[in-house]
Amino acid sequence: MQIISIVPSLAPEVNGVGDYGLSLAHRLHQEYGINTRFIIGDPHWRHSSSVDGFEVNWVDRRSPEVLHKLLADCGSQSAAVLVHYVGHGYARGGIPFWLIQGLARWKLQYPSLHL
């Protein structure tokens, strides 16, 4: 089983939301054998294709199309998408419409999967 976790950022950057997501991924893997694949919502985050053994992808620009493509590339392999949300992590001073629209498109394509 696989979960896709969307986070604003991951290590080496210090980010409480991303740090929590990574901690949760470790625990889900240890306790239940659930693998996590991360999608980073910051287009400037370009550190590594894996963090602590978990696969990492990131948006190269904040758009619904880019997010939908990353999610669709995971296809029906994933049981769920888990969004670790903090407004300022996905849009400066506003609502992250790109995130909402990208998730909505993914959900239309895979209605049986969980968000």
C-alpha positions in Angstrom: 0.0 0.0 0.0 1.2 3.5 -0.8 0.1 7.0 0.4 1.0 10.2 -1.3 1.9 13.0 1.1 1.8 16.5 -0.1 4.0 18.8 2.0 5.3 22.4 1.6 8.9 21.3 2.0 11.1 18.5 3.4 14.7 18.3 4.8 17.2 19.7 4.5 15.0 22.7 5.0 13.5 23.1 8.4 9.7 22.9 8.1 7.5 21.7 10.9 4.8 20.5 8.6 7.2 18.6 6.4 9.1 17.3 9.4 5.8 15.9 10.8 4.9 14.4 7.4 8.3 12.6 7.3 7.9 11.4 10.9 4.4 10.1 10.1 5.8 8.3 6.9 8.4 6.5 9.1 5.8 5.4 11.6 3.3 4.2 8.9 6.1 2.2 7.3 7.4 0.7 10.6 4.0 -0.1 12.1 1.9 -1.0 9.0 4.2 -1.5 6.1 2.7 1.5 4.3 5.0 3.3 1.9 4.8 7.1 1.4 5.6 9.0 -1.7 6.1 12.8 -1.2 5.1 15.6 -3.4 6.7 18.9 -2.4 4.6 22.0 -3.1 7.6 24.4 -3.3 9.0 24.8 -6.9 12.3 26.0 -5.4 12.8 22.8 -3.5 15.2 20.8 -5.6 17.4 18.8 -3.3 17.0 15.0 -3.9 14.7 12.4 -5.4 14.5 10.7 -2.0 14.6 11.7 1.6 15.2 9.0 4.3 14.4 6.3 1.7 11.1 7.8 0.6 10.5 8.9 -3.0 10.2 12.6 -3.5 8.8 14.6 -6.4 8.2 18.4 -6.5 6.2 20.8 -8.5 8.3 22.8 -11.0 5.7 25.5 -10.9 2.6 25.9 -8.8 -0.2 25.0 -11.2 -3.2 22.6 -11.2 -1.8 20.9 -14.3 1.6 20.1 -12.8 0.1 18.8 -9.5 -2.5 16.7 -11.4 0.3 15.2 -13.6 2.4 14.3 -10.5 -0.6 12.7 -8.8 -1.8 10.9 -12.0 1.7 9.5 -12.4 1.1 7.7 -9.2 -2.1 6.3 -10.7 -4.2 3.9 -8.8 -1.2 2.5 -7.0 -1.9 4.7 -4.1 -4.6 4.2 -1.5 -4.9 7.9 -0.6 -3.5 11.4 -0.9 -2.7 13.1 2.4 -2.3 16.9 2.3 -0.3 18.4 5.2 -1.8 21.8 5.0 -0.6 25.2 6.1 -1.8 28.1 3.9 1.5 30.0 3.8 3.3 26.8 2.7 1.5 26.6 -0.6 0.7 30.3 -1.4 2.1 33.5 -0.2 -0.7 35.6 1.3 -3.6 33.9 -0.3 -5.5 30.8 -1.1 -3.6 28.0 -3.0 -6.0 27.7 -5.8 -3.5 25.6 -7.8 -3.5 23.0 -5.0 -7.3 22.9 -4.7 -7.8 22.6 -8.5 -5.1 20.0 -8.9 -6.6 17.9 -6.2 -10.1 18.3 -7.6 -8.9 17.1 -11.1 -7.1 14.1 -9.5 -10.2 13.2 -7.5 -12.4 13.3 -10.7 -9.9 10.9 -12.4 -9.7 8.5 -9.4 -13.0 8.9 -7.5 -12.5 5.7 -5.6 -9.3 6.8 -4.0 -9.2 8.8 -0.7 -8.2 12.4 -0.1 
